[in-house]
Amino acid sequence: MSKQDYPFASASMFLLLASLHVVILVTGFQMVIGGWEVPKFINLFAVFVFTFLAYVGYQLEKTVKGKKK
């Protein structure tokens, strides 16, 4: 993978993770880790964090692709 493709790949994975957490919130799926039920606000926080990281990754991709020309 080239340096120009990395921001797009990582941003896409972050967007996929954000989408997964949205599905978890909408469907009401309970996450249990070692017997501990993960509260919904943690999933909501994860949605914001992963969406922000995806946005930054896509902005970085635009910057990298712009310098490539």
C-alpha positions as CSV (number, residue, x, y, z in Angstrom):
1,M,0.0,0.0,0.0
2,S,1.4,3.4,-0.9
3,K,1.5,6.4,1.3
4,Q,-1.2,8.1,-0.9
5,D,-3.6,5.2,-0.4
6,Y,-3.2,4.9,3.4
7,P,-5.4,7.8,4.5
8,F,-8.3,6.5,2.3
9,A,-8.0,2.9,3.7
10,S,-7.8,4.0,7.3
11,A,-10.7,6.5,6.9
12,S,-12.8,3.8,5.3
13,M,-12.1,1.4,8.2
14,F,-13.0,4.1,10.7
15,L,-16.3,4.8,8.8
16,L,-17.1,1.1,8.9
17,L,-16.5,1.0,12.7
18,A,-18.7,4.1,13.1
19,S,-21.4,2.4,11.1
20,L,-21.2,-0.7,13.1
21,H,-21.6,1.2,16.4
22,V,-24.7,3.0,14.9
23,V,-26.2,-0.4,14.1
24,I,-25.5,-1.5,17.6
25,L,-27.2,1.6,19.0
26,V,-30.2,1.3,16.7
27,T,-30.8,-2.5,17.2
28,G,-30.3,-2.4,20.9
29,F,-27.7,-5.1,20.8
30,Q,-26.0,-5.5,24.2
31,M,-22.2,-5.7,24.2
32,V,-20.8,-7.8,27.1
33,I,-17.0,-7.9,27.7
34,G,-15.9,-10.2,30.5
35,G,-19.4,-10.2,32.1
36,W,-19.6,-6.4,32.0
37,E,-22.4,-4.9,30.0
38,V,-21.1,-1.9,28.0
39,P,-23.3,1.2,28.5
40,K,-24.9,2.7,25.4
41,F,-23.1,6.1,25.9
42,I,-19.8,4.4,25.2
43,N,-21.1,3.2,21.8
44,L,-22.4,6.8,21.2
45,F,-19.0,8.2,22.1
46,A,-17.3,5.6,19.8
47,V,-19.6,6.8,16.9
48,F,-18.4,10.4,17.4
49,V,-14.7,9.4,17.7
50,F,-14.7,7.1,14.7
51,T,-16.7,9.5,12.5
52,F,-14.2,12.3,13.4
53,L,-11.3,10.1,12.6
54,A,-12.9,9.1,9.2
55,Y,-13.5,12.8,8.4
56,V,-9.9,13.7,9.2
57,G,-8.7,10.7,7.1
58,Y,-10.7,11.8,4.1
59,Q,-9.5,15.4,4.5
60,L,-5.9,14.1,4.7
61,E,-6.5,12.0,1.5
62,K,-7.6,15.1,-0.3
63,T,-4.4,16.9,0.8
64,V,-2.2,14.0,-0.2
65,K,-3.9,13.5,-3.6
66,G,-3.7,17.3,-4.2
67,K,0.1,17.3,-3.6
68,K,0.5,14.3,-5.9
69,K,-0.5,16.2,-9.0
